[in-house]
Amino acid sequence: MVIRLGMARGIDETLSKSVRKAGWEPVFWAVTELQPAGTPIPFSPARAAIILSPAGAKAAKLPPGMLCLVTGEATGRAIQGHEVIVSSEPRAEGLWSALRNRYPEGGDFLLVRGERSRGYLEEVAEGTAWRLHPWITHHEAPLDPAPKRPEVDAVLALSPLQAEVMAPIAQDVLRFAWGERTGKAFEDAGAPAHAVCEPTTEALGRILASYL
């Protein structure tokens, strides 16, 4: 029996491979799209760039030679021509540790992020020697009209906005959320997630395996 999971990832991407390894079949289903924000770079002489997502990595046009600290391998692969340091923990908390270890004396740094990022780094760095300059390079927008849901047994929302869009059209299937904020978005939209996973491929694999 094939159990199908709808999500906004191509079938050859790392997350899809993890889904398949857990015994499920990934099915591409995108309900949102990323649009460039068009905001200018706020502080080009920064010592390094902190990049939170592959979308930010693709949208940012960084000065040549700037070192990049990123959340995970997928974000690192999206960067060309720059030295990359991948956080040992694929979350903003891991980037904060990596930043302080690499630059213990502090300095000015670009923070490449989307419009609805949760703001952890800005909050934790406020008043410290690590001065972050947020650069909003893109925002997520719902597709209108929303694409028809494919024949799937479950859906995975990878962002709060995806959860908001999926909720009314995924009432009859399992709903999985990538991170706590996405889980809360499902709940606020009246369709609580059946499971919320830490935003790692390993955590998702464990949850999917438990539903076989």
N, C-alpha and C positions, 0 to 999 in steps of 0.2 A: 504494500500500500504506500502510495506517495503522498506525503503531507506537504502542502505548498504554503510558502510564506511570501506575502507581498511586501516589497520594500523598495526604496529609491536607490538601488545599487545595481550596476550591471552584473551580469552573471559571472564575469571573469574577475571581478574585484575581490579584494581580500576578504571583506565581510561576507560576500556571497559564498566564497570557498569555505568559510567557517560554518556557515549555515548548512552547506552540503555535507561537511564532515560530521555534523551533529545528526545527520539522518533526514534532513528536510530538503525540499527543493525550492531554491530562491526563484521568485518571479518578479521581474521589474515592474514597479508601479510607483510613479512619481506624481504627487499631488501639488507640489510647489516647484518653484524655480528660483535660481539665484540671479539677481540683477545687480550690475555694478552701481555703486553709490556715486561715483564721480567726484568724491571729495579729494582735495589735494593733499599731498604728503605733509604732515604737520611739523616735522622736525627732521630734516634730512641729515644733519651731522650726528645723529644718534650712534652709540657705540655698537648696537646690535638691534635686531628685530625679533620680537616675540610673535609667533604666528599660531593662532588657535585652531585652524582648520585647513583642509585642502582647498576649500573655496577661497579663503583669504590668501593662501599661497599663490593661487592662480591669478587672483585679481591684482595683487600688489606688484607694482613696478619699483623694485628696490634699487638703491644706489649700488653700483658695482662693488663687489668684494665684501658687502655687509654680511656678517655672521648672523645666522638665523637659529633661534631656539624654538622648537616645534613640539606639539603635543604627541605626535605619533609618527610611525613610519609612513603612513599614507600622506600625511602633510609634508614630510621630508621628501618623498618622491615627487611631489608637485613643484618643488623648487629646483630651478636650474641655475648653475653657475655660482652657487654660494656654498660656503662651509655650513654644515648643518649639525646641530646638537639635538638629539631626540630625547625628550624627557623619559625618565624611567617609569613614570606614572602618567598615563594618557589623560591627564586632567590639568586644570589651571594650577592646582596645588603643586603638582610635580614641576611645572614650569617655574614657579616661584622659587622652589629649592634649587633648580638648575641655574637660574639666573644669579642667585646669591653665591652659589659655589663657583661659578665662572667669573663673576665680577664682585668679589667681596667688598671692594671699595665703593661700589655703587656707580652712579652715572646716569646719563640720559638714554632712554631706549624707546624704540617704536613698538607700539602694541597694535598689531594688525588683527582686526576682529570684525565680525558682522554686527549689524544694527542691534540685534536682540541678544547678544552675548550677556552672560549673567553678571559681569562686572566684578568678579572676585579679585582679579589682579589689581584693578584700580583701587579697590578698597584696602587691600592688605598693604599696598605700597605707599599709600598716602602718608605723608610726613616722614618718610624714610629717605635714605640716601639713594634709593633706586627710583628715579623720576621717570614715570611712564607717560608717553605721549600717544593717546589712542588715535588710531587711524581706521575709520570705518570705511572699508573698501567695497562692501556689498551688503545687500539685504535680501531676505527671502520673501517671496510673494506667492500667494496661492494661484494655481492655474485656474483660469475661468473660461469655460466651465471645467469643473473637476473631471479628470478622465474617469471613465467607467471602471469600477473595480473588477479586476480579473477574477477568475475562479480560483479562490484561495481558501485555505482553512484558517489562516491567521494573517495579521498584518503587523509590521514593525514600524513605528514612528520614530524617526531619528532626530526630531526637533519638536519643540512645543507647537509650532505652527502646523507641522504635519499632523500632529495629534488632533488639533482643532479641526482640521479639514477632514481627517479620516473618521472622526468619532461618529457623525451621523450616518455614514455609509459603511460602517463596519460593526454595526450593532449585533450581527448574527455570527460573528467569527471571533476567534481569540485575538486579543489586543495586547501587544508587547510594547513597552516603552524603553527607549534608550536614555537612561538617566532620570533622576528624580524630577527635574523640571518638566520633562516630557510626560512623565506619569501624572503630575499634577494637572497638566493641560488636558489630558484625557478625562480626569476626574471632573475638572471644571466644566468640561463640555458635556457632561452627563453620561459618559461611557467609560467608567473606570477601567484601567488596564488590568489584565489578568496577571501580569508580572512586570516588574520594573527591574531592569538590570543595570549594573554598573557599566559605564560606557567603554567596555573592552570586549574584544571578540571572544575571549575565554569565558567571560561571564555570560554572554549571550549563548554560547555553545552549551553551557551547563543548564541554562533554563530550557532551551529547546529540547535537550536530551531528556529532561525530566517530564516532558509532555508526550514522549513516545509511548 
